[in-house]
Amino acid sequence: MIAIAGGRILTMAGKVLEQGTVLVRDGKIQGVADGVVEPEGWEVIDARGKMVLPGLIDCHSHLGIVEEIYRVEGDDANETTDPVTPHLRAVDAVYPWDLGFKDALSGGVTTVVTGPGSANVIGGEMVALKTWGPSLDGMILKSPVGLKAALGENPKRSYGSRQKTPLTRMASAALLRETLAGAADYLRKCDKASEGAEYPDRDYKMESVARVLKGQIPLRVHSHRADDILTAIRIAREFNIKLVIEHCTEGYKIAGELAENGVRAVIGPIIGNRAKVELAGISLETGKILAGAGVEFAIMTDHPVVPIQYLAISAGLSVRGGLDEERALRAITAGAAEILGLGHRLGSLEPGKDADVVVFDGHPFDVRTRVANVIVSGRIVYDNGDYCCTL
């Protein structure tokens, strides 16, 4: 039982307490009270003069899959032997002792989505994890949380240079359509089998894509340029599937189309240069423009592209680009949780939700601010620079 007492509490549920207390019991938020409350027998964290928020959520990274230090030995992001690998599961590549998990906690990040890279047209299943837990399986929040796909430069570069498909944008789109159509055929065969016909041989690739077709998970498409984003929208309409655009670098050019089609986005990395042609149009104003058009979005680090501990700073730079401060905070808390389908558990300080809480010694967007305390699932795991619990 923990009382985080006396801090300025941003619940991210519409309520701000200038001085309040978050009560944590049995791994859940028991309540948020006005004033300083220190129940007898409870462990008390003195948060006076500090800011208290729900744990931050990074919706797109390669944490634990592209490991710190081990750039070759620990890089399992891209299976570049086949451009269509939907059956790969990110969780099978996660190294939970990766130093990046400690970095995440030091930056107040308590939930992360990690997944395959973008070399393949379809890369595999992404997973949502807590950044601390008693075991890797105990860290899993949702698996899969989406099926990773990619359009644009990366698949072309990975396979075209070897004179393999896809060599062009047309081929990438065709492979994606072909796979979705194949999964639709697979589902029809399964439906007929339930009526007496023979079941098809089990196909892990098709089972994974079928989850997208059935609306169980979204297709999460790596797309930087506006033309690639439009291709993803076109395909999503054809197959009536949920779509999340990853990166969405030029999304500001077609914000109306994104909003009209109910497409969500995970934008970023915010901190970076024009490392390739697709990033020529990178802008700090993307978040502001998407918000103005009514597009729901989260902000990512794409760790290790931007180290995961700088997620809050990334959101702060979107504020520099004109995004409302509250909206920027939402993009790494409640809004991110909703995009992941985990809003019932994460993203805000409300009774019954997971007790993932961060205490900052200043505003999260200020580069001088440090994380004082981190609680994950009701357990203090980071305390003034010390990691209290390790896997």
Contacts in CASP RR format, 6 or more apart in sequence:
PFRMAT RR
TARGET T0000
AUTHOR 0000-0000-0000
METHOD contacts of the structure
MODEL  1
MIAIAGGRILTMAGKVLEQGTVLVRDGKIQGVADGVVEPEGWEVIDARGK
MVLPGLIDCHSHLGIVEEIYRVEGDDANETTDPVTPHLRAVDAVYPWDLG
FKDALSGGVTTVVTGPGSANVIGGEMVALKTWGPSLDGMILKSPVGLKAA
LGENPKRSYGSRQKTPLTRMASAALLRETLAGAADYLRKCDKASEGAEYP
DRDYKMESVARVLKGQIPLRVHSHRADDILTAIRIAREFNIKLVIEHCTE
GYKIAGELAENGVRAVIGPIIGNRAKVELAGISLETGKILAGAGVEFAIM
TDHPVVPIQYLAISAGLSVRGGLDEERALRAITAGAAEILGLGHRLGSLE
PGKDADVVVFDGHPFDVRTRVANVIVSGRIVYDNGDYCCTL
1 23 0 8 1.000
1 24 0 8 1.000
1 25 0 8 1.000
1 39 0 8 1.000
1 41 0 8 1.000
1 42 0 8 1.000
1 43 0 8 1.000
2 23 0 8 1.000
2 24 0 8 1.000
2 25 0 8 1.000
2 42 0 8 1.000
2 43 0 8 1.000
2 44 0 8 1.000
2 45 0 8 1.000
2 355 0 8 1.000
2 375 0 8 1.000
2 378 0 8 1.000
2 380 0 8 1.000
3 21 0 8 1.000
3 22 0 8 1.000
3 23 0 8 1.000
3 24 0 8 1.000
3 37 0 8 1.000
3 38 0 8 1.000
3 39 0 8 1.000
3 42 0 8 1.000
3 43 0 8 1.000
3 44 0 8 1.000
3 45 0 8 1.000
4 21 0 8 1.000
4 22 0 8 1.000
4 24 0 8 1.000
4 45 0 8 1.000
4 47 0 8 1.000
4 52 0 8 1.000
4 357 0 8 1.000
4 359 0 8 1.000
4 373 0 8 1.000
4 375 0 8 1.000
5 20 0 8 1.000
5 21 0 8 1.000
5 35 0 8 1.000
5 36 0 8 1.000
5 37 0 8 1.000
5 38 0 8 1.000
5 44 0 8 1.000
5 45 0 8 1.000
5 46 0 8 1.000
5 47 0 8 1.000
5 48 0 8 1.000
6 19 0 8 1.000
6 20 0 8 1.000
6 21 0 8 1.000
6 35 0 8 1.000
6 36 0 8 1.000
6 46 0 8 1.000
6 47 0 8 1.000
6 48 0 8 1.000
6 49 0 8 1.000
7 17 0 8 1.000
7 19 0 8 1.000
7 20 0 8 1.000
7 21 0 8 1.000
7 47 0 8 1.000
7 48 0 8 1.000
7 49 0 8 1.000
7 50 0 8 1.000
7 51 0 8 1.000
7 52 0 8 1.000
7 359 0 8 1.000
8 16 0 8 1.000
8 17 0 8 1.000
8 18 0 8 1.000
8 19 0 8 1.000
8 20 0 8 1.000
8 49 0 8 1.000
8 50 0 8 1.000
8 51 0 8 1.000
8 52 0 8 1.000
9 15 0 8 1.000
9 16 0 8 1.000
9 17 0 8 1.000
9 20 0 8 1.000
9 21 0 8 1.000
9 22 0 8 1.000
9 32 0 8 1.000
9 51 0 8 1.000
9 52 0 8 1.000
9 53 0 8 1.000
9 349 0 8 1.000
10 16 0 8 1.000
10 51 0 8 1.000
10 52 0 8 1.000
10 53 0 8 1.000
10 329 0 8 1.000
10 349 0 8 1.000
11 17 0 8 1.000
11 32 0 8 1.000
11 54 0 8 1.000
11 348 0 8 1.000
11 349 0 8 1.000
11 350 0 8 1.000
12 53 0 8 1.000
12 54 0 8 1.000
12 329 0 8 1.000
12 330 0 8 1.000
12 333 0 8 1.000
12 334 0 8 1.000
12 347 0 8 1.000
12 348 0 8 1.000
12 349 0 8 1.000
13 334 0 8 1.000
13 348 0 8 1.000
13 349 0 8 1.000
13 350 0 8 1.000
15 32 0 8 1.000
17 32 0 8 1.000
17 34 0 8 1.000
17 35 0 8 1.000
19 34 0 8 1.000
19 35 0 8 1.000
19 36 0 8 1.000
19 48 0 8 1.000
20 32 0 8 1.000
20 33 0 8 1.000
20 34 0 8 1.000
20 35 0 8 1.000
20 36 0 8 1.000
20 37 0 8 1.000
20 52 0 8 1.000
21 32 0 8 1.000
21 33 0 8 1.000
21 35 0 8 1.000
21 36 0 8 1.000
21 37 0 8 1.000
21 38 0 8 1.000
22 29 0 8 1.000
22 31 0 8 1.000
22 32 0 8 1.000
22 52 0 8 1.000
22 349 0 8 1.000
22 357 0 8 1.000
23 29 0 8 1.000
23 30 0 8 1.000
23 31 0 8 1.000
23 32 0 8 1.000
23 33 0 8 1.000
23 37 0 8 1.000
23 39 0 8 1.000
23 42 0 8 1.000
24 30 0 8 1.000
24 355 0 8 1.000
24 357 0 8 1.000
24 375 0 8 1.000
24 378 0 8 1.000
25 355 0 8 1.000
27 354 0 8 1.000
27 355 0 8 1.000
27 377 0 8 1.000
27 378 0 8 1.000
27 379 0 8 1.000
28 351 0 8 1.000
28 352 0 8 1.000
28 353 0 8 1.000
28 354 0 8 1.000
28 355 0 8 1.000
28 378 0 8 1.000
29 349 0 8 1.000
29 350 0 8 1.000
29 351 0 8 1.000
29 352 0 8 1.000
29 353 0 8 1.000
29 354 0 8 1.000
29 355 0 8 1.000
29 357 0 8 1.000
30 351 0 8 1.000
30 352 0 8 1.000
31 350 0 8 1.000
31 351 0 8 1.000
32 349 0 8 1.000
32 350 0 8 1.000
32 351 0 8 1.000
36 48 0 8 1.000
38 44 0 8 1.000
43 380 0 8 1.000
45 359 0 8 1.000
45 373 0 8 1.000
45 380 0 8 1.000
47 359 0 8 1.000
47 372 0 8 1.000
47 373 0 8 1.000
49 361 0 8 1.000
50 359 0 8 1.000
50 360 0 8 1.000
50 361 0 8 1.000
50 362 0 8 1.000
50 372 0 8 1.000
51 359 0 8 1.000
51 360 0 8 1.000
51 361 0 8 1.000
51 362 0 8 1.000
51 363 0 8 1.000
51 364 0 8 1.000
52 349 0 8 1.000
52 357 0 8 1.000
52 358 0 8 1.000
52 359 0 8 1.000
52 360 0 8 1.000
53 329 0 8 1.000
53 333 0 8 1.000
53 349 0 8 1.000
53 357 0 8 1.000
53 358 0 8 1.000
53 360 0 8 1.000
53 364 0 8 1.000
54 333 0 8 1.000
54 334 0 8 1.000
54 346 0 8 1.000
54 347 0 8 1.000
54 348 0 8 1.000
54 349 0 8 1.000
54 353 0 8 1.000
54 356 0 8 1.000
54 357 0 8 1.000
54 358 0 8 1.000
55 108 0 8 1.000
55 109 0 8 1.000
55 110 0 8 1.000
55 111 0 8 1.000
55 333 0 8 1.000
55 346 0 8 1.000
55 347 0 8 1.000
55 356 0 8 1.000
55 357 0 8 1.000
55 358 0 8 1.000
55 374 0 8 1.000
56 107 0 8 1.000
56 108 0 8 1.000
56 109 0 8 1.000
56 110 0 8 1.000
56 111 0 8 1.000
56 311 0 8 1.000
56 312 0 8 1.000
56 332 0 8 1.000
56 333 0 8 1.000
56 358 0 8 1.000
56 364 0 8 1.000
57 109 0 8 1.000
57 110 0 8 1.000
57 111 0 8 1.000
57 112 0 8 1.000
57 298 0 8 1.000
57 332 0 8 1.000
57 333 0 8 1.000
57 336 0 8 1.000
57 337 0 8 1.000
57 340 0 8 1.000
57 346 0 8 1.000
57 347 0 8 1.000
58 104 0 8 1.000
58 109 0 8 1.000
58 111 0 8 1.000
58 112 0 8 1.000
58 113 0 8 1.000
58 300 0 8 1.000
58 301 0 8 1.000
58 303 0 8 1.000
58 308 0 8 1.000
58 311 0 8 1.000
58 332 0 8 1.000
58 336 0 8 1.000
59 113 0 8 1.000
59 266 0 8 1.000
59 298 0 8 1.000
59 299 0 8 1.000
59 300 0 8 1.000
59 336 0 8 1.000
59 339 0 8 1.000
59 340 0 8 1.000
60 113 0 8 1.000
60 220 0 8 1.000
60 246 0 8 1.000
60 247 0 8 1.000
60 266 0 8 1.000
60 268 0 8 1.000
60 298 0 8 1.000
60 300 0 8 1.000
60 301 0 8 1.000
60 302 0 8 1.000
61 112 0 8 1.000
61 113 0 8 1.000
61 114 0 8 1.000
61 115 0 8 1.000
61 300 0 8 1.000
61 301 0 8 1.000
61 302 0 8 1.000
61 303 0 8 1.000
61 308 0 8 1.000
62 77 0 8 1.000
62 114 0 8 1.000
62 115 0 8 1.000
62 117 0 8 1.000
62 302 0 8 1.000
62 303 0 8 1.000
62 304 0 8 1.000
63 94 0 8 1.000
63 98 0 8 1.000
63 100 0 8 1.000
63 101 0 8 1.000
63 104 0 8 1.000
63 112 0 8 1.000
63 114 0 8 1.000
63 129 0 8 1.000
63 131 0 8 1.000
63 303 0 8 1.000
63 304 0 8 1.000
63 308 0 8 1.000
64 93 0 8 1.000
64 94 0 8 1.000
64 95 0 8 1.000
64 96 0 8 1.000
64 98 0 8 1.000
64 100 0 8 1.000
64 101 0 8 1.000
64 114 0 8 1.000
65 75 0 8 1.000
65 76 0 8 1.000
65 77 0 8 1.000
65 90 0 8 1.000
65 93 0 8 1.000
65 94 0 8 1.000
65 95 0 8 1.000
65 114 0 8 1.000
65 115 0 8 1.000
65 116 0 8 1.000
66 74 0 8 1.000
66 75 0 8 1.000
66 76 0 8 1.000
66 77 0 8 1.000
66 303 0 8 1.000
66 304 0 8 1.000
67 73 0 8 1.000
67 74 0 8 1.000
67 75 0 8 1.000
67 95 0 8 1.000
67 98 0 8 1.000
67 99 0 8 1.000
67 100 0 8 1.000
68 98 0 8 1.000
68 99 0 8 1.000
68 100 0 8 1.000
68 103 0 8 1.000
68 304 0 8 1.000
69 99 0 8 1.000
74 95 0 8 1.000
76 93 0 8 1.000
77 93 0 8 1.000
77 115 0 8 1.000
77 116 0 8 1.000
77 117 0 8 1.000
77 119 0 8 1.000
78 116 0 8 1.000
78 117 0 8 1.000
78 118 0 8 1.000
78 119 0 8 1.000
78 120 0 8 1.000
78 123 0 8 1.000
78 158 0 8 1.000
79 85 0 8 1.000
79 88 0 8 1.000
79 116 0 8 1.000
79 119 0 8 1.000
79 120 0 8 1.000
79 123 0 8 1.000
80 119 0 8 1.000
80 120 0 8 1.000
80 158 0 8 1.000
80 159 0 8 1.000
82 120 0 8 1.000
83 120 0 8 1.000
83 121 0 8 1.000
83 122 0 8 1.000
83 155 0 8 1.000
83 158 0 8 1.000
83 159 0 8 1.000
83 164 0 8 1.000
83 165 0 8 1.000
83 166 0 8 1.000
83 175 0 8 1.000
84 120 0 8 1.000
84 121 0 8 1.000
84 122 0 8 1.000
84 123 0 8 1.000
84 175 0 8 1.000
84 179 0 8 1.000
84 205 0 8 1.000
85 116 0 8 1.000
85 120 0 8 1.000
85 122 0 8 1.000
85 123 0 8 1.000
85 124 0 8 1.000
85 205 0 8 1.000
86 122 0 8 1.000
86 123 0 8 1.000
86 124 0 8 1.000
86 125 0 8 1.000
86 147 0 8 1.000
86 179 0 8 1.000
86 205 0 8 1.000
86 208 0 8 1.000
86 209 0 8 1.000
87 124 0 8 1.000
87 125 0 8 1.000
87 204 0 8 1.000
87 205 0 8 1.000
87 207 0 8 1.000
87 208 0 8 1.000
88 116 0 8 1.000
88 123 0 8 1.000
88 124 0 8 1.000
88 125 0 8 1.000
89 124 0 8 1.000
89 125 0 8 1.000
89 127 0 8 1.000
89 143 0 8 1.000
89 144 0 8 1.000
90 114 0 8 1.000
90 115 0 8 1.000
90 116 0 8 1.000
90 124 0 8 1.000
90 125 0 8 1.000
90 126 0 8 1.000
90 127 0 8 1.000
90 143 0 8 1.000
90 144 0 8 1.000
91 125 0 8 1.000
91 127 0 8 1.000
91 129 0 8 1.000
91 136 0 8 1.000
91 140 0 8 1.000
91 143 0 8 1.000
93 115 0 8 1.000
94 114 0 8 1.000
94 127 0 8 1.000
94 129 0 8 1.000
94 136 0 8 1.000
96 135 0 8 1.000
96 136 0 8 1.000
96 139 0 8 1.000
96 391 0 8 1.000
97 391 0 8 1.000
100 303 0 8 1.000
100 307 0 8 1.000
100 308 0 8 1.000
101 131 0 8 1.000
101 132 0 8 1.000
101 391 0 8 1.000
102 387 0 8 1.000
102 390 0 8 1.000
103 307 0 8 1.000
103 308 0 8 1.000
103 309 0 8 1.000
104 110 0 8 1.000
104 112 0 8 1.000
104 131 0 8 1.000
104 308 0 8 1.000
104 309 0 8 1.000
105 131 0 8 1.000
105 132 0 8 1.000
105 371 0 8 1.000
105 374 0 8 1.000
105 376 0 8 1.000
105 381 0 8 1.000
105 382 0 8 1.000
105 387 0 8 1.000
106 309 0 8 1.000
106 371 0 8 1.000
106 382 0 8 1.000
106 385 0 8 1.000
107 308 0 8 1.000
107 309 0 8 1.000
107 310 0 8 1.000
107 311 0 8 1.000
107 312 0 8 1.000
107 358 0 8 1.000
107 371 0 8 1.000
107 374 0 8 1.000
108 309 0 8 1.000
108 311 0 8 1.000
108 312 0 8 1.000
108 358 0 8 1.000
108 371 0 8 1.000
108 374 0 8 1.000
108 382 0 8 1.000
109 131 0 8 1.000
109 308 0 8 1.000
109 309 0 8 1.000
109 311 0 8 1.000
110 130 0 8 1.000
110 131 0 8 1.000
110 132 0 8 1.000
110 356 0 8 1.000
110 358 0 8 1.000
110 374 0 8 1.000
110 376 0 8 1.000
111 128 0 8 1.000
111 129 0 8 1.000
111 130 0 8 1.000
111 131 0 8 1.000
111 141 0 8 1.000
111 336 0 8 1.000
111 337 0 8 1.000
111 342 0 8 1.000
111 346 0 8 1.000
111 356 0 8 1.000
112 128 0 8 1.000
112 129 0 8 1.000
112 131 0 8 1.000
112 303 0 8 1.000
112 308 0 8 1.000
113 126 0 8 1.000
113 127 0 8 1.000
113 128 0 8 1.000
113 129 0 8 1.000
113 145 0 8 1.000
113 340 0 8 1.000
114 126 0 8 1.000
114 127 0 8 1.000
114 129 0 8 1.000
115 124 0 8 1.000
115 125 0 8 1.000
115 126 0 8 1.000
115 127 0 8 1.000
115 148 0 8 1.000
116 123 0 8 1.000
116 124 0 8 1.000
116 126 0 8 1.000
116 148 0 8 1.000
117 123 0 8 1.000
117 148 0 8 1.000
117 150 0 8 1.000
117 154 0 8 1.000
117 222 0 8 1.000
118 148 0 8 1.000
118 150 0 8 1.000
118 154 0 8 1.000
118 155 0 8 1.000
118 222 0 8 1.000
118 246 0 8 1.000
119 150 0 8 1.000
119 154 0 8 1.000
119 155 0 8 1.000
119 157 0 8 1.000
119 158 0 8 1.000
120 150 0 8 1.000
120 155 0 8 1.000
120 158 0 8 1.000
121 149 0 8 1.000
121 150 0 8 1.000
121 151 0 8 1.000
121 155 0 8 1.000
121 166 0 8 1.000
121 172 0 8 1.000
121 175 0 8 1.000
121 176 0 8 1.000
121 179 0 8 1.000
122 147 0 8 1.000
122 148 0 8 1.000
122 149 0 8 1.000
122 150 0 8 1.000
122 175 0 8 1.000
122 176 0 8 1.000
122 179 0 8 1.000
122 209 0 8 1.000
123 147 0 8 1.000
123 148 0 8 1.000
123 149 0 8 1.000
123 150 0 8 1.000
124 147 0 8 1.000
124 148 0 8 1.000
124 208 0 8 1.000
125 143 0 8 1.000
125 144 0 8 1.000
125 146 0 8 1.000
125 147 0 8 1.000
125 148 0 8 1.000
125 208 0 8 1.000
125 217 0 8 1.000
126 144 0 8 1.000
126 145 0 8 1.000
126 146 0 8 1.000
126 147 0 8 1.000
126 148 0 8 1.000
126 220 0 8 1.000
127 140 0 8 1.000
127 142 0 8 1.000
127 143 0 8 1.000
127 144 0 8 1.000
127 145 0 8 1.000
128 140 0 8 1.000
128 141 0 8 1.000
128 142 0 8 1.000
128 143 0 8 1.000
128 145 0 8 1.000
128 340 0 8 1.000
128 342 0 8 1.000
129 139 0 8 1.000
129 140 0 8 1.000
129 141 0 8 1.000
130 138 0 8 1.000
130 139 0 8 1.000
130 141 0 8 1.000
130 356 0 8 1.000
130 376 0 8 1.000
130 377 0 8 1.000
131 139 0 8 1.000
131 376 0 8 1.000
132 139 0 8 1.000
132 376 0 8 1.000
132 377 0 8 1.000
132 379 0 8 1.000
132 381 0 8 1.000
132 389 0 8 1.000
132 391 0 8 1.000
133 139 0 8 1.000
133 376 0 8 1.000
133 377 0 8 1.000
133 389 0 8 1.000
133 391 0 8 1.000
134 391 0 8 1.000
135 391 0 8 1.000
136 391 0 8 1.000
141 340 0 8 1.000
141 342 0 8 1.000
141 345 0 8 1.000
141 346 0 8 1.000
142 340 0 8 1.000
142 341 0 8 1.000
142 342 0 8 1.000
144 208 0 8 1.000
144 211 0 8 1.000
144 217 0 8 1.000
145 217 0 8 1.000
145 340 0 8 1.000
145 341 0 8 1.000
146 212 0 8 1.000
146 217 0 8 1.000
146 218 0 8 1.000
146 219 0 8 1.000
146 220 0 8 1.000
146 244 0 8 1.000
147 208 0 8 1.000
147 209 0 8 1.000
147 211 0 8 1.000
147 212 0 8 1.000
147 217 0 8 1.000
147 218 0 8 1.000
147 219 0 8 1.000
147 220 0 8 1.000
148 220 0 8 1.000
148 222 0 8 1.000
148 246 0 8 1.000
149 176 0 8 1.000
149 219 0 8 1.000
149 220 0 8 1.000
149 221 0 8 1.000
149 222 0 8 1.000
149 232 0 8 1.000
150 172 0 8 1.000
150 221 0 8 1.000
150 222 0 8 1.000
150 223 0 8 1.000
151 169 0 8 1.000
151 172 0 8 1.000
151 173 0 8 1.000
151 176 0 8 1.000
151 221 0 8 1.000
151 222 0 8 1.000
151 223 0 8 1.000
151 228 0 8 1.000
151 231 0 8 1.000
151 232 0 8 1.000
152 169 0 8 1.000
152 172 0 8 1.000
152 222 0 8 1.000
152 223 0 8 1.000
152 224 0 8 1.000
152 225 0 8 1.000
152 228 0 8 1.000
152 278 0 8 1.000
153 224 0 8 1.000
153 276 0 8 1.000
153 277 0 8 1.000
153 278 0 8 1.000
154 222 0 8 1.000
155 166 0 8 1.000
155 172 0 8 1.000
156 166 0 8 1.000
156 167 0 8 1.000
156 168 0 8 1.000
156 169 0 8 1.000
156 172 0 8 1.000
159 165 0 8 1.000
159 166 0 8 1.000
159 167 0 8 1.000
160 166 0 8 1.000
160 167 0 8 1.000
165 171 0 8 1.000
165 175 0 8 1.000
166 172 0 8 1.000
166 174 0 8 1.000
166 175 0 8 1.000
169 227 0 8 1.000
169 228 0 8 1.000
169 231 0 8 1.000
173 231 0 8 1.000
173 235 0 8 1.000
176 235 0 8 1.000
177 235 0 8 1.000
177 238 0 8 1.000
179 205 0 8 1.000
179 209 0 8 1.000
180 209 0 8 1.000
180 212 0 8 1.000
180 213 0 8 1.000
180 235 0 8 1.000
180 238 0 8 1.000
180 239 0 8 1.000
180 241 0 8 1.000
182 206 0 8 1.000
182 209 0 8 1.000
183 206 0 8 1.000
183 209 0 8 1.000
183 210 0 8 1.000
183 212 0 8 1.000
183 213 0 8 1.000
184 213 0 8 1.000
184 239 0 8 1.000
186 200 0 8 1.000
186 203 0 8 1.000
186 206 0 8 1.000
186 207 0 8 1.000
186 210 0 8 1.000
187 210 0 8 1.000
187 213 0 8 1.000
187 214 0 8 1.000
189 197 0 8 1.000
189 199 0 8 1.000
189 200 0 8 1.000
190 199 0 8 1.000
190 200 0 8 1.000
193 199 0 8 1.000
193 200 0 8 1.000
211 217 0 8 1.000
212 218 0 8 1.000
212 219 0 8 1.000
212 241 0 8 1.000
212 242 0 8 1.000
213 239 0 8 1.000
213 241 0 8 1.000
215 241 0 8 1.000
215 242 0 8 1.000
217 242 0 8 1.000
218 241 0 8 1.000
218 242 0 8 1.000
218 243 0 8 1.000
218 244 0 8 1.000
218 264 0 8 1.000
219 232 0 8 1.000
219 236 0 8 1.000
219 241 0 8 1.000
219 242 0 8 1.000
219 243 0 8 1.000
219 244 0 8 1.000
220 243 0 8 1.000
220 244 0 8 1.000
220 245 0 8 1.000
220 246 0 8 1.000
220 266 0 8 1.000
221 232 0 8 1.000
221 243 0 8 1.000
221 244 0 8 1.000
221 245 0 8 1.000
221 246 0 8 1.000
222 246 0 8 1.000
222 247 0 8 1.000
223 229 0 8 1.000
223 231 0 8 1.000
223 232 0 8 1.000
223 245 0 8 1.000
223 246 0 8 1.000
223 247 0 8 1.000
223 248 0 8 1.000
224 247 0 8 1.000
224 248 0 8 1.000
224 249 0 8 1.000
224 250 0 8 1.000
224 278 0 8 1.000
224 279 0 8 1.000
225 249 0 8 1.000
225 250 0 8 1.000
225 278 0 8 1.000
226 250 0 8 1.000
226 251 0 8 1.000
226 253 0 8 1.000
226 254 0 8 1.000
228 278 0 8 1.000
229 245 0 8 1.000
229 248 0 8 1.000
229 250 0 8 1.000
229 251 0 8 1.000
229 254 0 8 1.000
229 258 0 8 1.000
230 254 0 8 1.000
230 257 0 8 1.000
232 243 0 8 1.000
232 245 0 8 1.000
233 243 0 8 1.000
233 257 0 8 1.000
233 258 0 8 1.000
233 261 0 8 1.000
233 263 0 8 1.000
236 242 0 8 1.000
236 243 0 8 1.000
236 261 0 8 1.000
236 263 0 8 1.000
237 261 0 8 1.000
243 261 0 8 1.000
243 263 0 8 1.000
243 264 0 8 1.000
244 263 0 8 1.000
244 264 0 8 1.000
244 265 0 8 1.000
244 266 0 8 1.000
244 339 0 8 1.000
245 251 0 8 1.000
245 258 0 8 1.000
245 263 0 8 1.000
245 264 0 8 1.000
245 265 0 8 1.000
245 266 0 8 1.000
246 265 0 8 1.000
246 266 0 8 1.000
246 300 0 8 1.000
247 266 0 8 1.000
247 267 0 8 1.000
247 268 0 8 1.000
247 300 0 8 1.000
247 302 0 8 1.000
248 258 0 8 1.000
248 265 0 8 1.000
248 266 0 8 1.000
248 267 0 8 1.000
248 268 0 8 1.000
248 286 0 8 1.000
248 290 0 8 1.000
248 297 0 8 1.000
249 267 0 8 1.000
249 268 0 8 1.000
249 278 0 8 1.000
249 279 0 8 1.000
249 281 0 8 1.000
249 282 0 8 1.000
249 286 0 8 1.000
250 281 0 8 1.000
251 258 0 8 1.000
251 265 0 8 1.000
251 286 0 8 1.000
251 289 0 8 1.000
251 290 0 8 1.000
252 283 0 8 1.000
252 285 0 8 1.000
252 286 0 8 1.000
252 287 0 8 1.000
252 289 0 8 1.000
252 290 0 8 1.000
255 289 0 8 1.000
255 290 0 8 1.000
255 292 0 8 1.000
255 293 0 8 1.000
255 294 0 8 1.000
255 295 0 8 1.000
256 293 0 8 1.000
256 295 0 8 1.000
257 263 0 8 1.000
258 265 0 8 1.000
258 290 0 8 1.000
258 293 0 8 1.000
258 295 0 8 1.000
259 293 0 8 1.000
259 294 0 8 1.000
259 295 0 8 1.000
262 295 0 8 1.000
263 295 0 8 1.000
264 295 0 8 1.000
264 296 0 8 1.000
264 297 0 8 1.000
264 298 0 8 1.000
264 339 0 8 1.000
265 290 0 8 1.000
265 295 0 8 1.000
265 296 0 8 1.000
265 297 0 8 1.000
265 298 0 8 1.000
266 297 0 8 1.000
266 298 0 8 1.000
266 299 0 8 1.000
266 300 0 8 1.000
266 339 0 8 1.000
267 286 0 8 1.000
267 287 0 8 1.000
267 290 0 8 1.000
267 297 0 8 1.000
267 298 0 8 1.000
267 299 0 8 1.000
267 300 0 8 1.000
267 318 0 8 1.000
267 331 0 8 1.000
268 286 0 8 1.000
268 299 0 8 1.000
268 300 0 8 1.000
268 301 0 8 1.000
268 302 0 8 1.000
268 314 0 8 1.000
269 300 0 8 1.000
269 301 0 8 1.000
269 302 0 8 1.000
269 305 0 8 1.000
269 306 0 8 1.000
269 314 0 8 1.000
270 284 0 8 1.000
270 299 0 8 1.000
270 306 0 8 1.000
270 314 0 8 1.000
270 315 0 8 1.000
270 317 0 8 1.000
270 318 0 8 1.000
271 306 0 8 1.000
271 310 0 8 1.000
271 313 0 8 1.000
271 314 0 8 1.000
271 317 0 8 1.000
272 282 0 8 1.000
272 305 0 8 1.000
272 306 0 8 1.000
273 279 0 8 1.000
274 280 0 8 1.000
274 281 0 8 1.000
274 282 0 8 1.000
283 321 0 8 1.000
284 317 0 8 1.000
284 318 0 8 1.000
284 320 0 8 1.000
284 321 0 8 1.000
284 322 0 8 1.000
285 321 0 8 1.000
285 322 0 8 1.000
286 318 0 8 1.000
287 297 0 8 1.000
287 318 0 8 1.000
287 321 0 8 1.000
287 322 0 8 1.000
287 323 0 8 1.000
287 331 0 8 1.000
288 318 0 8 1.000
288 321 0 8 1.000
288 322 0 8 1.000
288 323 0 8 1.000
288 324 0 8 1.000
290 297 0 8 1.000
291 297 0 8 1.000
291 323 0 8 1.000
291 324 0 8 1.000
291 327 0 8 1.000
296 335 0 8 1.000
296 338 0 8 1.000
296 339 0 8 1.000
297 331 0 8 1.000
297 339 0 8 1.000
298 331 0 8 1.000
298 332 0 8 1.000
298 335 0 8 1.000
298 336 0 8 1.000
298 339 0 8 1.000
299 311 0 8 1.000
299 314 0 8 1.000
299 315 0 8 1.000
299 318 0 8 1.000
299 328 0 8 1.000
299 331 0 8 1.000
299 332 0 8 1.000
299 336 0 8 1.000
300 311 0 8 1.000
300 314 0 8 1.000
301 307 0 8 1.000
301 308 0 8 1.000
301 310 0 8 1.000
301 311 0 8 1.000
301 314 0 8 1.000
306 314 0 8 1.000
311 332 0 8 1.000
312 332 0 8 1.000
312 364 0 8 1.000
312 365 0 8 1.000
312 369 0 8 1.000
313 365 0 8 1.000
313 367 0 8 1.000
315 328 0 8 1.000
315 329 0 8 1.000
315 331 0 8 1.000
315 332 0 8 1.000
315 364 0 8 1.000
315 365 0 8 1.000
316 328 0 8 1.000
316 364 0 8 1.000
316 365 0 8 1.000
318 328 0 8 1.000
318 331 0 8 1.000
319 325 0 8 1.000
319 328 0 8 1.000
319 365 0 8 1.000
323 331 0 8 1.000
325 365 0 8 1.000
328 365 0 8 1.000
329 364 0 8 1.000
330 336 0 8 1.000
333 347 0 8 1.000
333 348 0 8 1.000
334 343 0 8 1.000
334 347 0 8 1.000
334 348 0 8 1.000
335 343 0 8 1.000
335 347 0 8 1.000
336 347 0 8 1.000
337 343 0 8 1.000
337 345 0 8 1.000
337 346 0 8 1.000
337 347 0 8 1.000
337 348 0 8 1.000
340 346 0 8 1.000
344 353 0 8 1.000
345 353 0 8 1.000
345 354 0 8 1.000
346 353 0 8 1.000
346 354 0 8 1.000
346 356 0 8 1.000
347 353 0 8 1.000
347 356 0 8 1.000
349 357 0 8 1.000
354 377 0 8 1.000
354 378 0 8 1.000
355 375 0 8 1.000
355 376 0 8 1.000
355 377 0 8 1.000
355 378 0 8 1.000
356 375 0 8 1.000
356 376 0 8 1.000
356 377 0 8 1.000
356 378 0 8 1.000
357 373 0 8 1.000
357 374 0 8 1.000
357 375 0 8 1.000
357 378 0 8 1.000
358 371 0 8 1.000
358 373 0 8 1.000
358 374 0 8 1.000
358 375 0 8 1.000
359 371 0 8 1.000
359 372 0 8 1.000
359 373 0 8 1.000
359 374 0 8 1.000
360 369 0 8 1.000
360 370 0 8 1.000
360 371 0 8 1.000
360 372 0 8 1.000
361 369 0 8 1.000
361 370 0 8 1.000
361 371 0 8 1.000
361 372 0 8 1.000
362 368 0 8 1.000
362 369 0 8 1.000
362 370 0 8 1.000
363 369 0 8 1.000
371 382 0 8 1.000
371 385 0 8 1.000
372 383 0 8 1.000
372 384 0 8 1.000
373 380 0 8 1.000
373 382 0 8 1.000
373 383 0 8 1.000
373 384 0 8 1.000
374 380 0 8 1.000
374 381 0 8 1.000
374 382 0 8 1.000
374 383 0 8 1.000
375 381 0 8 1.000
379 388 0 8 1.000
379 389 0 8 1.000
380 388 0 8 1.000
380 389 0 8 1.000
381 387 0 8 1.000
381 388 0 8 1.000
381 389 0 8 1.000
382 388 0 8 1.000
END
